[in-house]
Amino acid sequence: MPPGVLLVTGGSRGIGAATARAAAAAGWSVALTYRDDEAAAAAVVADVEAAGRPGLAVRADVAVEDDVLAAFAAAETLGPLTGLVANAGVVAPRARVDELTAERVQRLLAVNVLGAVLCCREAVRRMSTRHGGSGGSVVLVSSAASRLGSPGEYVDYAASKGAVDTLGVGLAREVAGEGVRVNVVRPGIVETDIHASGGQPDRVARIAPTVPMGRAGLPGEVAAAVLWLLGEESGYCTGSLLDVSGGR
């Protein structure tokens, strides 16, 4: 399926922003969500439009069902939706499991798991041939943490991403006969500001030397993997878990 309309959640920064820009360069029309930084979202939309593609940004918290519905409705103003990158996610400050609060875990699960499920639901309702759609592609952005466990840092975050992996595999098999492919990208340590938002601005510098390739990844490297999974070149891939982690 050629590029059409793509919705990227969490598209104002990091991997999401790199994906939105790469998608526009590949011919997609791009809608993106953001939660707080309107100026950053606007800058990404400007780059999408500079690439000659329509773009828009909508403020949304993917843990809120009405926000998810509004984001999909906005995306559809660009045309029929044929792609989703469920990238929005949060991390919390470093903590052991015996230090976690219910409020912290509830927020992580609400954004990282419930948000992904809601977005997948809405994408399938629009793309699946069962619902009158013409097919499409979904890429879930998980994390290498789902298989590493992140002990001593954020096991709860790792667990939420383990749920994303399972969501991707299960949904892929559920809709494989309905024209919808679903795949998962699992980035390792990547140079984005999510680490600072979790109270560890030095995390990249601290962990990068332990990566077999000896460095952190770049958002664009993850975006390239996402775009490959979205596109026709990966047409026989569904239910795949693609690690982009430098060997870690």
Secondary structure by P-SEA (a helix, b strand, c coil): ccccbbbbccccccaaaaaaaaaaaaccbbbbbbcccaaaaaaaaaaaaaacccccccccccccaaaaaaaaaaaacccccccccccccccccccccccccaaaaaaaaacaaaaaaaaaaaaaaccccccccccbbbbbbbccccccccccccaaaaaaaaaaaaaaaaaaaacccccbbbbbbbbcccccccccccccccccccccccccccccccaaaaaaaaaaaacccccccccbbbbccccc
